[in-house]
Amino acid sequence: MDKTRINLANPQELLEIPGLDRATADAILRHRAEHGPIRDAGELARIVGSTSMTSDLLQHVDFAPAESTTPEAPGA
């Protein structure tokens, strides 16, 4: 199973993660733009809401950080 790199994914790629809707994808994008990479499942749960955090969602997410040259990284 391929995992989505949550810190590099564009809006369309985020929507392919089971359990994420447009509003949640937008919240992830806003968080990355304001705070940088999402470090772990706990941080993602605070962004999407604990009720939206499912084991299926976590199975599809990779928390590898964004490279400093990506547009999503602060200061890029």
PDB file of N, H, CA, C and O in Angstrom:
ATOM      1  N   MET A   1       0.849  -1.180   0.000  1.00  0.00           N
ATOM      2  CA  MET A   1       0.000   0.000   0.000  1.00  0.00           C
ATOM      3  C   MET A   1       0.893   1.241   0.000  1.00  0.00           C
ATOM      4  O   MET A   1       1.824   1.350   0.797  1.00  0.00           O
ATOM      5  N   ASP A   2       0.599   2.159  -0.892  1.00  0.00           N
ATOM      6  H   ASP A   2      -0.158   2.071  -1.540  1.00  0.00           H
ATOM      7  CA  ASP A   2       1.330   3.413  -0.947  1.00  0.00           C
ATOM      8  C   ASP A   2       0.808   4.363   0.122  1.00  0.00           C
ATOM      9  O   ASP A   2      -0.393   4.437   0.383  1.00  0.00           O
ATOM     10  N   LYS A   3       1.734   5.081   0.730  1.00  0.00           N
ATOM     11  H   LYS A   3       2.709   5.020   0.519  1.00  0.00           H
ATOM     12  CA  LYS A   3       1.356   6.083   1.720  1.00  0.00           C
ATOM     13  C   LYS A   3       1.522   7.463   1.105  1.00  0.00           C
ATOM     14  O   LYS A   3       2.369   7.680   0.238  1.00  0.00           O
ATOM     15  N   THR A   4       0.702   8.383   1.569  1.00  0.00           N
ATOM     16  H   THR A   4       0.014   8.207   2.273  1.00  0.00           H
ATOM     17  CA  THR A   4       0.764   9.768   1.125  1.00  0.00           C
ATOM     18  C   THR A   4       1.653  10.546   2.080  1.00  0.00           C
ATOM     19  O   THR A   4       1.456  10.505   3.294  1.00  0.00           O
ATOM     20  N   ARG A   5       2.620  11.246   1.537  1.00  0.00           N
ATOM     21  H   ARG A   5       2.780  11.279   0.550  1.00  0.00           H
ATOM     22  CA  ARG A   5       3.472  12.097   2.376  1.00  0.00           C
ATOM     23  C   ARG A   5       2.668  13.353   2.716  1.00  0.00           C
ATOM     24  O   ARG A   5       2.548  14.271   1.905  1.00  0.00           O
ATOM     25  N   ILE A   6       2.134  13.369   3.903  1.00  0.00           N
ATOM     26  H   ILE A   6       2.231  12.623   4.562  1.00  0.00           H
ATOM     27  CA  ILE A   6       1.212  14.418   4.338  1.00  0.00           C
ATOM     28  C   ILE A   6       1.842  15.801   4.262  1.00  0.00           C
ATOM     29  O   ILE A   6       1.123  16.791   4.124  1.00  0.00           O
ATOM     30  N   ASN A   7       3.158  15.895   4.349  1.00  0.00           N
ATOM     31  H   ASN A   7       3.741  15.090   4.461  1.00  0.00           H
ATOM     32  CA  ASN A   7       3.827  17.188   4.318  1.00  0.00           C
ATOM     33  C   ASN A   7       4.178  17.657   2.913  1.00  0.00           C
ATOM     34  O   ASN A   7       4.648  18.781   2.739  1.00  0.00           O
ATOM     35  N   LEU A   8       3.958  16.823   1.920  1.00  0.00           N
ATOM     36  H   LEU A   8       3.576  15.910   2.061  1.00  0.00           H
ATOM     37  CA  LEU A   8       4.236  17.191   0.532  1.00  0.00           C
ATOM     38  C   LEU A   8       3.002  17.129  -0.353  1.00  0.00           C
ATOM     39  O   LEU A   8       3.007  17.663  -1.462  1.00  0.00           O
ATOM     40  N   ALA A   9       1.952  16.488   0.122  1.00  0.00           N
ATOM     41  H   ALA A   9       1.947  16.054   1.023  1.00  0.00           H
ATOM     42  CA  ALA A   9       0.768  16.243  -0.697  1.00  0.00           C
ATOM     43  C   ALA A   9       0.059  17.539  -1.087  1.00  0.00           C
ATOM     44  O   ALA A   9      -0.076  18.467  -0.290  1.00  0.00           O
ATOM     45  N   ASN A  10      -0.387  17.566  -2.337  1.00  0.00           N
ATOM     46  H   ASN A  10      -0.278  16.812  -2.984  1.00  0.00           H
ATOM     47  CA  ASN A  10      -1.201  18.683  -2.804  1.00  0.00           C
ATOM     48  C   ASN A  10      -2.654  18.405  -2.413  1.00  0.00           C
ATOM     49  O   ASN A  10      -2.951  17.321  -1.912  1.00  0.00           O
ATOM     50  N   PRO A  11      -3.567  19.361  -2.629  1.00  0.00           N
ATOM     51  CA  PRO A  11      -4.957  19.160  -2.207  1.00  0.00           C
ATOM     52  C   PRO A  11      -5.589  17.888  -2.770  1.00  0.00           C
ATOM     53  O   PRO A  11      -6.291  17.181  -2.047  1.00  0.00           O
ATOM     54  N   GLN A  12      -5.354  17.588  -4.034  1.00  0.00           N
ATOM     55  H   GLN A  12      -4.784  18.162  -4.622  1.00  0.00           H
ATOM     56  CA  GLN A  12      -5.952  16.397  -4.641  1.00  0.00           C
ATOM     57  C   GLN A  12      -5.411  15.125  -3.996  1.00  0.00           C
ATOM     58  O   GLN A  12      -6.167  14.183  -3.759  1.00  0.00           O
ATOM     59  N   GLU A  13      -4.128  15.088  -3.716  1.00  0.00           N
ATOM     60  H   GLU A  13      -3.513  15.853  -3.908  1.00  0.00           H
ATOM     61  CA  GLU A  13      -3.531  13.910  -3.073  1.00  0.00           C
ATOM     62  C   GLU A  13      -4.068  13.730  -1.661  1.00  0.00           C
ATOM     63  O   GLU A  13      -4.281  12.602  -1.217  1.00  0.00           O
ATOM     64  N   LEU A  14      -4.287  14.827  -0.955  1.00  0.00           N
ATOM     65  H   LEU A  14      -4.114  15.744  -1.315  1.00  0.00           H
ATOM     66  CA  LEU A  14      -4.864  14.726   0.387  1.00  0.00           C
ATOM     67  C   LEU A  14      -6.267  14.133   0.335  1.00  0.00           C
ATOM     68  O   LEU A  14      -6.642  13.347   1.205  1.00  0.00           O
ATOM     69  N   LEU A  15      -7.040  14.503  -0.672  1.00  0.00           N
ATOM     70  H   LEU A  15      -6.736  15.142  -1.378  1.00  0.00           H
ATOM     71  CA  LEU A  15      -8.408  14.003  -0.789  1.00  0.00           C
ATOM     72  C   LEU A  15      -8.456  12.513  -1.101  1.00  0.00           C
ATOM     73  O   LEU A  15      -9.502  11.884  -0.941  1.00  0.00           O
ATOM     74  N   GLU A  16      -7.350  11.946  -1.539  1.00  0.00           N
ATOM     75  H   GLU A  16      -6.501  12.457  -1.668  1.00  0.00           H
ATOM     76  CA  GLU A  16      -7.299  10.511  -1.818  1.00  0.00           C
ATOM     77  C   GLU A  16      -7.061   9.685  -0.558  1.00  0.00           C
ATOM     78  O   GLU A  16      -7.171   8.460  -0.596  1.00  0.00           O
ATOM     79  N   ILE A  17      -6.739  10.333   0.546  1.00  0.00           N
ATOM     80  H   ILE A  17      -6.650  11.328   0.577  1.00  0.00           H
ATOM     81  CA  ILE A  17      -6.556   9.630   1.817  1.00  0.00           C
ATOM     82  C   ILE A  17      -7.940   9.309   2.378  1.00  0.00           C
ATOM     83  O   ILE A  17      -8.770  10.208   2.517  1.00  0.00           O
ATOM     84  N   PRO A  18      -8.201   8.041   2.701  1.00  0.00           N
ATOM     85  CA  PRO A  18      -9.524   7.678   3.244  1.00  0.00           C
ATOM     86  C   PRO A  18      -9.864   8.486   4.486  1.00  0.00           C
ATOM     87  O   PRO A  18      -9.062   8.586   5.415  1.00  0.00           O
ATOM     88  N   GLY A  19     -11.053   9.056   4.492  1.00  0.00           N
ATOM     89  H   GLY A  19     -11.704   8.975   3.738  1.00  0.00           H
ATOM     90  CA  GLY A  19     -11.537   9.794   5.653  1.00  0.00           C
ATOM     91  C   GLY A  19     -11.294  11.291   5.604  1.00  0.00           C
ATOM     92  O   GLY A  19     -11.787  12.013   6.471  1.00  0.00           O
ATOM     93  N   LEU A  20     -10.544  11.788   4.611  1.00  0.00           N
ATOM     94  H   LEU A  20     -10.144  11.202   3.906  1.00  0.00           H
ATOM     95  CA  LEU A  20     -10.307  13.224   4.526  1.00  0.00           C
ATOM     96  C   LEU A  20     -11.249  13.858   3.514  1.00  0.00           C
ATOM     97  O   LEU A  20     -11.391  13.373   2.392  1.00  0.00           O
ATOM     98  N   ASP A  21     -11.889  14.946   3.922  1.00  0.00           N
ATOM     99  H   ASP A  21     -11.774  15.340   4.833  1.00  0.00           H
ATOM    100  CA  ASP A  21     -12.756  15.689   3.015  1.00  0.00           C
ATOM    101  C   ASP A  21     -12.078  17.015   2.669  1.00  0.00           C
ATOM    102  O   ASP A  21     -10.974  17.283   3.142  1.00  0.00           O
ATOM    103  N   ARG A  22     -12.715  17.834   1.864  1.00  0.00           N
ATOM    104  H   ARG A  22     -13.612  17.617   1.480  1.00  0.00           H
ATOM    105  CA  ARG A  22     -12.131  19.095   1.404  1.00  0.00           C
ATOM    106  C   ARG A  22     -11.773  20.018   2.571  1.00  0.00           C
ATOM    107  O   ARG A  22     -10.699  20.619   2.578  1.00  0.00           O
ATOM    108  N   ALA A  23     -12.658  20.132   3.549  1.00  0.00           N
ATOM    109  H   ALA A  23     -13.530  19.644   3.544  1.00  0.00           H
ATOM    110  CA  ALA A  23     -12.405  21.024   4.686  1.00  0.00           C
ATOM    111  C   ALA A  23     -11.188  20.554   5.480  1.00  0.00           C
ATOM    112  O   ALA A  23     -10.380  21.371   5.922  1.00  0.00           O
ATOM    113  N   THR A  24     -11.057  19.262   5.658  1.00  0.00           N
ATOM    114  H   THR A  24     -11.713  18.598   5.299  1.00  0.00           H
ATOM    115  CA  THR A  24      -9.920  18.715   6.397  1.00  0.00           C
ATOM    116  C   THR A  24      -8.631  18.916   5.609  1.00  0.00           C
ATOM    117  O   THR A  24      -7.606  19.286   6.183  1.00  0.00           O
ATOM    118  N   ALA A  25      -8.671  18.676   4.304  1.00  0.00           N
ATOM    119  H   ALA A  25      -9.503  18.376   3.838  1.00  0.00           H
ATOM    120  CA  ALA A  25      -7.499  18.902   3.453  1.00  0.00           C
ATOM    121  C   ALA A  25      -7.078  20.365   3.526  1.00  0.00           C
ATOM    122  O   ALA A  25      -5.888  20.664   3.617  1.00  0.00           O
ATOM    123  N   ASP A  26      -8.041  21.271   3.488  1.00  0.00           N
ATOM    124  H   ASP A  26      -9.008  21.027   3.414  1.00  0.00           H
ATOM    125  CA  ASP A  26      -7.733  22.701   3.591  1.00  0.00           C
ATOM    126  C   ASP A  26      -7.097  23.031   4.939  1.00  0.00           C
ATOM    127  O   ASP A  26      -6.176  23.845   5.009  1.00  0.00           O
ATOM    128  N   ALA A  27      -7.585  22.400   6.011  1.00  0.00           N
ATOM    129  H   ALA A  27      -8.333  21.739   5.954  1.00  0.00           H
ATOM    130  CA  ALA A  27      -7.021  22.637   7.338  1.00  0.00           C
ATOM    131  C   ALA A  27      -5.570  22.146   7.398  1.00  0.00           C
ATOM    132  O   ALA A  27      -4.723  22.795   8.013  1.00  0.00           O
ATOM    133  N   ILE A  28      -5.285  21.033   6.778  1.00  0.00           N
ATOM    134  H   ILE A  28      -5.973  20.506   6.278  1.00  0.00           H
ATOM    135  CA  ILE A  28      -3.917  20.507   6.734  1.00  0.00           C
ATOM    136  C   ILE A  28      -3.017  21.467   5.971  1.00  0.00           C
ATOM    137  O   ILE A  28      -1.912  21.772   6.419  1.00  0.00           O
ATOM    138  N   LEU A  29      -3.482  21.943   4.826  1.00  0.00           N
ATOM    139  H   LEU A  29      -4.380  21.695   4.462  1.00  0.00           H
ATOM    140  CA  LEU A  29      -2.692  22.878   4.018  1.00  0.00           C
ATOM    141  C   LEU A  29      -2.428  24.180   4.779  1.00  0.00           C
ATOM    142  O   LEU A  29      -1.315  24.705   4.737  1.00  0.00           O
ATOM    143  N   ARG A  30      -3.436  24.703   5.470  1.00  0.00           N
ATOM    144  H   ARG A  30      -4.341  24.277   5.505  1.00  0.00           H
ATOM    145  CA  ARG A  30      -3.269  25.927   6.269  1.00  0.00           C
ATOM    146  C   ARG A  30      -2.248  25.708   7.378  1.00  0.00           C
ATOM    147  O   ARG A  30      -1.374  26.542   7.613  1.00  0.00           O
ATOM    148  N   HIS A  31      -2.377  24.573   8.053  1.00  0.00           N
ATOM    149  H   HIS A  31      -3.088  23.895   7.863  1.00  0.00           H
ATOM    150  CA  HIS A  31      -1.457  24.273   9.155  1.00  0.00           C
ATOM    151  C   HIS A  31      -0.019  24.189   8.636  1.00  0.00           C
ATOM    152  O   HIS A  31       0.891  24.749   9.247  1.00  0.00           O
ATOM    153  N   ARG A  32       0.187  23.507   7.538  1.00  0.00           N
ATOM    154  H   ARG A  32      -0.553  23.051   7.042  1.00  0.00           H
ATOM    155  CA  ARG A  32       1.541  23.385   6.983  1.00  0.00           C
ATOM    156  C   ARG A  32       2.100  24.747   6.603  1.00  0.00           C
ATOM    157  O   ARG A  32       3.277  25.021   6.838  1.00  0.00           O
ATOM    158  N   ALA A  33       1.273  25.600   6.022  1.00  0.00           N
ATOM    159  H   ALA A  33       0.317  25.378   5.831  1.00  0.00           H
ATOM    160  CA  ALA A  33       1.728  26.931   5.603  1.00  0.00           C
ATOM    161  C   ALA A  33       2.094  27.804   6.807  1.00  0.00           C
ATOM    162  O   ALA A  33       3.035  28.594   6.737  1.00  0.00           O
ATOM    163  N   GLU A  34       1.356  27.663   7.902  1.00  0.00           N
ATOM    164  H   GLU A  34       0.592  27.021   7.959  1.00  0.00           H
ATOM    165  CA  GLU A  34       1.565  28.506   9.076  1.00  0.00           C
ATOM    166  C   GLU A  34       2.584  27.947  10.064  1.00  0.00           C
ATOM    167  O   GLU A  34       3.285  28.704  10.736  1.00  0.00           O
ATOM    168  N   HIS A  35       2.665  26.602  10.153  1.00  0.00           N
ATOM    169  H   HIS A  35       2.096  25.986   9.607  1.00  0.00           H
ATOM    170  CA  HIS A  35       3.467  25.984  11.212  1.00  0.00           C
ATOM    171  C   HIS A  35       4.545  25.030  10.719  1.00  0.00           C
ATOM    172  O   HIS A  35       5.347  24.544  11.517  1.00  0.00           O
ATOM    173  N   GLY A  36       4.581  24.754   9.429  1.00  0.00           N
ATOM    174  H   GLY A  36       3.930  25.148   8.780  1.00  0.00           H
ATOM    175  CA  GLY A  36       5.566  23.815   8.913  1.00  0.00           C
ATOM    176  C   GLY A  36       5.053  22.388   8.922  1.00  0.00           C
ATOM    177  O   GLY A  36       3.855  22.149   9.075  1.00  0.00           O
ATOM    178  N   PRO A  37       5.964  21.441   8.759  1.00  0.00           N
ATOM    179  CA  PRO A  37       5.578  20.032   8.627  1.00  0.00           C
ATOM    180  C   PRO A  37       4.820  19.492   9.836  1.00  0.00           C
ATOM    181  O   PRO A  37       5.049  19.907  10.971  1.00  0.00           O
ATOM    182  N   ILE A  38       3.927  18.571   9.568  1.00  0.00           N
ATOM    183  H   ILE A  38       3.741  18.233   8.645  1.00  0.00           H
ATOM    184  CA  ILE A  38       3.193  17.860  10.614  1.00  0.00           C
ATOM    185  C   ILE A  38       4.112  16.745  11.101  1.00  0.00           C
ATOM    186  O   ILE A  38       4.565  15.920  10.308  1.00  0.00           O
ATOM    187  N   ARG A  39       4.387  16.719  12.399  1.00  0.00           N
ATOM    188  H   ARG A  39       4.019  17.389  13.043  1.00  0.00           H
ATOM    189  CA  ARG A  39       5.400  15.812  12.936  1.00  0.00           C
ATOM    190  C   ARG A  39       4.916  14.397  13.214  1.00  0.00           C
ATOM    191  O   ARG A  39       5.668  13.437  13.044  1.00  0.00           O
ATOM    192  N   ASP A  40       3.660  14.261  13.643  1.00  0.00           N
ATOM    193  H   ASP A  40       3.049  15.041  13.781  1.00  0.00           H
ATOM    194  CA  ASP A  40       3.226  12.930  14.066  1.00  0.00           C
ATOM    195  C   ASP A  40       1.705  12.836  14.107  1.00  0.00           C
ATOM    196  O   ASP A  40       0.998  13.798  13.809  1.00  0.00           O
ATOM    197  N   ALA A  41       1.222  11.660  14.480  1.00  0.00           N
ATOM    198  H   ALA A  41       1.797  10.879  14.722  1.00  0.00           H
ATOM    199  CA  ALA A  41      -0.219  11.406  14.521  1.00  0.00           C
ATOM    200  C   ALA A  41      -0.940  12.316  15.514  1.00  0.00           C
ATOM    201  O   ALA A  41      -2.081  12.710  15.272  1.00  0.00           O
ATOM    202  N   GLY A  42      -0.292  12.649  16.618  1.00  0.00           N
ATOM    203  H   GLY A  42       0.634  12.328  16.814  1.00  0.00           H
ATOM    204  CA  GLY A  42      -0.914  13.534  17.609  1.00  0.00           C
ATOM    205  C   GLY A  42      -1.168  14.914  17.044  1.00  0.00           C
ATOM    206  O   GLY A  42      -2.227  15.501  17.264  1.00  0.00           O
ATOM    207  N   GLU A  43      -0.192  15.430  16.316  1.00  0.00           N
ATOM    208  H   GLU A  43       0.669  14.953  16.138  1.00  0.00           H
ATOM    209  CA  GLU A  43      -0.364  16.750  15.702  1.00  0.00           C
ATOM    210  C   GLU A  43      -1.448  16.705  14.628  1.00  0.00           C
ATOM    211  O   GLU A  43      -2.262  17.623  14.526  1.00  0.00           O
ATOM    212  N   LEU A  44      -1.457  15.639  13.828  1.00  0.00           N
ATOM    213  H   LEU A  44      -0.796  14.894  13.910  1.00  0.00           H
ATOM    214  CA  LEU A  44      -2.491  15.499  12.806  1.00  0.00           C
ATOM    215  C   LEU A  44      -3.873  15.413  13.454  1.00  0.00           C
ATOM    216  O   LEU A  44      -4.830  15.987  12.935  1.00  0.00           O
ATOM    217  N   ALA A  45      -3.989  14.712  14.570  1.00  0.00           N
ATOM    218  H   ALA A  45      -3.211  14.246  14.991  1.00  0.00           H
ATOM    219  CA  ALA A  45      -5.274  14.594  15.275  1.00  0.00           C
ATOM    220  C   ALA A  45      -5.766  15.955  15.738  1.00  0.00           C
ATOM    221  O   ALA A  45      -6.967  16.224  15.694  1.00  0.00           O
ATOM    222  N   ARG A  46      -4.853  16.824  16.185  1.00  0.00           N
ATOM    223  H   ARG A  46      -3.878  16.606  16.221  1.00  0.00           H
ATOM    224  CA  ARG A  46      -5.262  18.169  16.616  1.00  0.00           C
ATOM    225  C   ARG A  46      -5.767  18.983  15.423  1.00  0.00           C
ATOM    226  O   ARG A  46      -6.630  19.845  15.584  1.00  0.00           O
ATOM    227  N   ILE A  47      -5.238  18.717  14.243  1.00  0.00           N
ATOM    228  H   ILE A  47      -4.537  18.017  14.113  1.00  0.00           H
ATOM    229  CA  ILE A  47      -5.645  19.457  13.047  1.00  0.00           C
ATOM    230  C   ILE A  47      -6.992  18.956  12.516  1.00  0.00           C
ATOM    231  O   ILE A  47      -7.880  19.751  12.209  1.00  0.00           O
ATOM    232  N   VAL A  48      -7.133  17.650  12.412  1.00  0.00           N
ATOM    233  H   VAL A  48      -6.411  17.003  12.661  1.00  0.00           H
ATOM    234  CA  VAL A  48      -8.334  17.087  11.781  1.00  0.00           C
ATOM    235  C   VAL A  48      -9.436  16.779  12.782  1.00  0.00           C
ATOM    236  O   VAL A  48     -10.579  16.549  12.388  1.00  0.00           O
ATOM    237  N   GLY A  49      -9.113  16.770  14.060  1.00  0.00           N
ATOM    238  H   GLY A  49      -8.185  16.957  14.380  1.00  0.00           H
ATOM    239  CA  GLY A  49     -10.094  16.419  15.080  1.00  0.00           C
ATOM    240  C   GLY A  49      -9.962  14.941  15.414  1.00  0.00           C
ATOM    241  O   GLY A  49      -9.838  14.104  14.520  1.00  0.00           O
ATOM    242  N   SER A  50      -9.989  14.633  16.666  1.00  0.00           N
ATOM    243  H   SER A  50     -10.091  15.313  17.392  1.00  0.00           H
ATOM    244  CA  SER A  50      -9.749  13.254  17.102  1.00  0.00           C
ATOM    245  C   SER A  50     -10.789  12.279  16.563  1.00  0.00           C
ATOM    246  O   SER A  50     -10.476  11.103  16.372  1.00  0.00           O
ATOM    247  N   THR A  51     -12.009  12.727  16.314  1.00  0.00           N
ATOM    248  H   THR A  51     -12.263  13.682  16.469  1.00  0.00           H
ATOM    249  CA  THR A  51     -13.026  11.820  15.791  1.00  0.00           C
ATOM    250  C   THR A  51     -12.763  11.445  14.336  1.00  0.00           C
ATOM    251  O   THR A  51     -13.237  10.410  13.865  1.00  0.00           O
ATOM    252  N   SER A  52     -12.012  12.278  13.624  1.00  0.00           N
ATOM    253  H   SER A  52     -11.628  13.119  14.006  1.00  0.00           H
ATOM    254  CA  SER A  52     -11.689  11.985  12.227  1.00  0.00           C
ATOM    255  C   SER A  52     -10.449  11.105  12.094  1.00  0.00           C
ATOM    256  O   SER A  52     -10.181  10.561  11.023  1.00  0.00           O
ATOM    257  N   MET A  53      -9.693  10.967  13.184  1.00  0.00           N
ATOM    258  H   MET A  53      -9.910  11.410  14.054  1.00  0.00           H
ATOM    259  CA  MET A  53      -8.473  10.157  13.138  1.00  0.00           C
ATOM    260  C   MET A  53      -8.847   8.688  13.262  1.00  0.00           C
ATOM    261  O   MET A  53      -9.245   8.221  14.329  1.00  0.00           O
ATOM    262  N   THR A  54      -8.715   7.983  12.171  1.00  0.00           N
ATOM    263  H   THR A  54      -8.392   8.363  11.305  1.00  0.00           H
ATOM    264  CA  THR A  54      -9.001   6.553  12.173  1.00  0.00           C
ATOM    265  C   THR A  54      -7.720   5.784  11.885  1.00  0.00           C
ATOM    266  O   THR A  54      -6.758   6.337  11.353  1.00  0.00           O
ATOM    267  N   SER A  55      -7.719   4.517  12.238  1.00  0.00           N
ATOM    268  H   SER A  55      -8.501   4.068  12.670  1.00  0.00           H
ATOM    269  CA  SER A  55      -6.540   3.701  11.945  1.00  0.00           C
ATOM    270  C   SER A  55      -6.354   3.582  10.438  1.00  0.00           C
ATOM    271  O   SER A  55      -5.223   3.482   9.962  1.00  0.00           O
ATOM    272  N   ASP A  56      -7.453   3.589   9.678  1.00  0.00           N
ATOM    273  H   ASP A  56      -8.372   3.670  10.064  1.00  0.00           H
ATOM    274  CA  ASP A  56      -7.354   3.524   8.215  1.00  0.00           C
ATOM    275  C   ASP A  56      -6.646   4.763   7.677  1.00  0.00           C
ATOM    276  O   ASP A  56      -5.804   4.664   6.784  1.00  0.00           O
ATOM    277  N   LEU A  57      -6.986   5.925   8.219  1.00  0.00           N
ATOM    278  H   LEU A  57      -7.670   6.005   8.944  1.00  0.00           H
ATOM    279  CA  LEU A  57      -6.333   7.160   7.799  1.00  0.00           C
ATOM    280  C   LEU A  57      -4.837   7.076   8.095  1.00  0.00           C
ATOM    281  O   LEU A  57      -4.017   7.391   7.232  1.00  0.00           O
ATOM    282  N   LEU A  58      -4.477   6.655   9.300  1.00  0.00           N
ATOM    283  H   LEU A  58      -5.142   6.400  10.001  1.00  0.00           H
ATOM    284  CA  LEU A  58      -3.069   6.597   9.690  1.00  0.00           C
ATOM    285  C   LEU A  58      -2.275   5.602   8.847  1.00  0.00           C
ATOM    286  O   LEU A  58      -1.080   5.793   8.624  1.00  0.00           O
ATOM    287  N   GLN A  59      -2.925   4.557   8.384  1.00  0.00           N
ATOM    288  H   GLN A  59      -3.896   4.402   8.565  1.00  0.00           H
ATOM    289  CA  GLN A  59      -2.239   3.569   7.545  1.00  0.00           C
ATOM    290  C   GLN A  59      -1.857   4.150   6.194  1.00  0.00           C
ATOM    291  O   GLN A  59      -1.001   3.592   5.508  1.00  0.00           O
ATOM    292  N   HIS A  60      -2.467   5.254   5.799  1.00  0.00           N
ATOM    293  H   HIS A  60      -3.162   5.708   6.357  1.00  0.00           H
ATOM    294  CA  HIS A  60      -2.221   5.855   4.489  1.00  0.00           C
ATOM    295  C   HIS A  60      -1.350   7.113   4.550  1.00  0.00           C
ATOM    296  O   HIS A  60      -1.155   7.783   3.536  1.00  0.00           O
ATOM    297  N   VAL A  61      -0.827   7.433   5.738  1.00  0.00           N
ATOM    298  H   VAL A  61      -0.985   6.889   6.562  1.00  0.00           H
ATOM    299  CA  VAL A  61      -0.090   8.690   5.910  1.00  0.00           C
ATOM    300  C   VAL A  61       1.366   8.415   6.277  1.00  0.00           C
ATOM    301  O   VAL A  61       1.667   7.559   7.108  1.00  0.00           O
ATOM    302  N   ASP A  62       2.258   9.166   5.633  1.00  0.00           N
ATOM    303  H   ASP A  62       2.013   9.862   4.957  1.00  0.00           H
ATOM    304  CA  ASP A  62       3.685   9.151   5.950  1.00  0.00           C
ATOM    305  C   ASP A  62       4.030  10.550   6.466  1.00  0.00           C
ATOM    306  O   ASP A  62       3.731  11.545   5.807  1.00  0.00           O
ATOM    307  N   PHE A  63       4.653  10.628   7.631  1.00  0.00           N
ATOM    308  H   PHE A  63       4.896   9.820   8.167  1.00  0.00           H
ATOM    309  CA  PHE A  63       4.965  11.914   8.254  1.00  0.00           C
ATOM    310  C   PHE A  63       6.358  12.423   7.922  1.00  0.00           C
ATOM    311  O   PHE A  63       6.841  13.351   8.570  1.00  0.00           O
ATOM    312  N   ALA A  64       7.013  11.838   6.928  1.00  0.00           N
ATOM    313  H   ALA A  64       6.620  11.084   6.401  1.00  0.00           H
ATOM    314  CA  ALA A  64       8.342  12.326   6.546  1.00  0.00           C
ATOM    315  C   ALA A  64       8.245  13.829   6.296  1.00  0.00           C
ATOM    316  O   ALA A  64       7.321  14.289   5.625  1.00  0.00           O
ATOM    317  N   PRO A  65       9.191  14.591   6.833  1.00  0.00           N
ATOM    318  CA  PRO A  65       9.096  16.049   6.685  1.00  0.00           C
ATOM    319  C   PRO A  65       9.299  16.504   5.245  1.00  0.00           C
ATOM    320  O   PRO A  65       9.900  15.813   4.423  1.00  0.00           O
ATOM    321  N   ALA A  66       8.780  17.674   4.982  1.00  0.00           N
ATOM    322  H   ALA A  66       8.291  18.235   5.651  1.00  0.00           H
ATOM    323  CA  ALA A  66       8.972  18.297   3.671  1.00  0.00           C
ATOM    324  C   ALA A  66      10.410  18.777   3.578  1.00  0.00           C
ATOM    325  O   ALA A  66      11.003  19.179   4.579  1.00  0.00           O
ATOM    326  N   GLU A  67      10.964  18.735   2.386  1.00  0.00           N
ATOM    327  H   GLU A  67      10.483  18.409   1.573  1.00  0.00           H
ATOM    328  CA  GLU A  67      12.288  19.309   2.193  1.00  0.00           C
ATOM    329  C   GLU A  67      12.166  20.822   2.286  1.00  0.00           C
ATOM    330  O   GLU A  67      11.100  21.378   2.022  1.00  0.00           O
ATOM    331  N   SER A  68      13.237  21.479   2.653  1.00  0.00           N
ATOM    332  H   SER A  68      14.103  21.026   2.867  1.00  0.00           H
ATOM    333  CA  SER A  68      13.189  22.933   2.878  1.00  0.00           C
ATOM    334  C   SER A  68      12.925  23.721   1.602  1.00  0.00           C
ATOM    335  O   SER A  68      12.627  24.913   1.672  1.00  0.00           O
ATOM    336  N   THR A  69      13.027  23.085   0.437  1.00  0.00           N
ATOM    337  H   THR A  69      13.268  22.117   0.380  1.00  0.00           H
ATOM    338  CA  THR A  69      12.816  23.805  -0.813  1.00  0.00           C
ATOM    339  C   THR A  69      11.402  23.655  -1.351  1.00  0.00           C
ATOM    340  O   THR A  69      11.074  24.247  -2.380  1.00  0.00           O
ATOM    341  N   THR A  70      10.558  22.881  -0.683  1.00  0.00           N
ATOM    342  H   THR A  70      10.824  22.401   0.153  1.00  0.00           H
ATOM    343  CA  THR A  70       9.206  22.721  -1.177  1.00  0.00           C
ATOM    344  C   THR A  70       8.373  23.954  -0.857  1.00  0.00           C
ATOM    345  O   THR A  70       8.625  24.613   0.152  1.00  0.00           O
ATOM    346  N   PRO A  71       7.380  24.287  -1.694  1.00  0.00           N
ATOM    347  CA  PRO A  71       6.570  25.481  -1.449  1.00  0.00           C
ATOM    348  C   PRO A  71       5.831  25.443  -0.134  1.00  0.00           C
ATOM    349  O   PRO A  71       5.510  26.500   0.411  1.00  0.00           O
ATOM    350  N   GLU A  72       5.543  24.257   0.406  1.00  0.00           N
ATOM    351  H   GLU A  72       5.803  23.399  -0.036  1.00  0.00           H
ATOM    352  CA  GLU A  72       4.779  24.148   1.645  1.00  0.00           C
ATOM    353  C   GLU A  72       5.618  24.486   2.865  1.00  0.00           C
ATOM    354  O   GLU A  72       5.076  24.756   3.937  1.00  0.00           O
ATOM    355  N   ALA A  73       6.930  24.473   2.712  1.00  0.00           N
ATOM    356  H   ALA A  73       7.370  24.254   1.842  1.00  0.00           H
ATOM    357  CA  ALA A  73       7.789  24.703   3.873  1.00  0.00           C
ATOM    358  C   ALA A  73       7.847  26.201   4.195  1.00  0.00           C
ATOM    359  O   ALA A  73       7.946  27.026   3.287  1.00  0.00           O
ATOM    360  N   PRO A  74       7.786  26.553   5.490  1.00  0.00           N
ATOM    361  CA  PRO A  74       7.873  27.964   5.858  1.00  0.00           C
ATOM    362  C   PRO A  74       9.185  28.566   5.361  1.00  0.00           C
ATOM    363  O   PRO A  74      10.233  27.925   5.424  1.00  0.00           O
ATOM    364  N   GLY A  75       9.121  29.767   4.883  1.00  0.00           N
ATOM    365  H   GLY A  75       8.269  30.288   4.832  1.00  0.00           H
ATOM    366  CA  GLY A  75      10.302  30.464   4.422  1.00  0.00           C
ATOM    367  C   GLY A  75      10.763  30.105   3.031  1.00  0.00           C
ATOM    368  O   GLY A  75      11.796  30.591   2.570  1.00  0.00           O
ATOM    369  N   ALA A  76      10.007  29.256   2.356  1.00  0.00           N
ATOM    370  H   ALA A  76       9.168  28.861   2.731  1.00  0.00           H
ATOM    371  CA  ALA A  76      10.421  28.848   1.000  1.00  0.00           C
ATOM    372  C   ALA A  76      10.163  29.952   0.007  1.00  0.00           C
ATOM    373  O   ALA A  76      10.447  29.793  -1.180  1.00  0.00           O
TER     374      ALA A  76
END
